[in-house]
């Protein structure tokens, strides 16, 4: 799922770069006077030896460097209209790459949260390795290691209180009655139902 989301962001960036590059070439090719220098004549894109593929690559390259506000300077707008359009691309590029980067950071953040159990497992194994210091480097028996692993794997997968830690800002901002409803009617609903006669007595 995370790979798919990253792949989708890359595809979105490629598609937008392609269309901006094509639109840029169209602007430069059509909206200028015959005597006015422009992008295509400046960089010899109208040369008959240039293939459509070369024109596409150069236009998309310029579009991507402008969208990302990198601007290497090897390709640049020449006419006034191209400069105006270049300004528009850069302004949109800031918003576009901000969206791409925020989405990417969100994916990484969600991945880290999802993989928290694995990180805890690594810490657990480091702790078990540390125990060997007190047994003359004699490793723990495999059966004992498996029992510890199984215990914590079950604990981490069934820990209902992990989502309502004391440091959770959303939980801390809620009134006590809502917190109580979350605990009773959501997290521990099945337990209260199974032992309802005990709690009602």
Buried (B, 14 or more C-beta within 10 A) or exposed (E): EEEEBBEEBEEBBEEBBBEBBBBBBEBBBEEBEEEEEBBBBBBEBEEEEBEEEEBBEBBBBBBBBBBBEEBEEEBBBBBEBBEEBBEEBBEBBEEBBEEBEEBBEEBEEEBEEEEEBEEBBEEBEEEBEEEEEEEEEEEBEEEEBEEBBEEBBEEBEEEEEEEBEEEEEEBEEBEEEEEEEBBEEEBBEEEBEEEEEEEEE
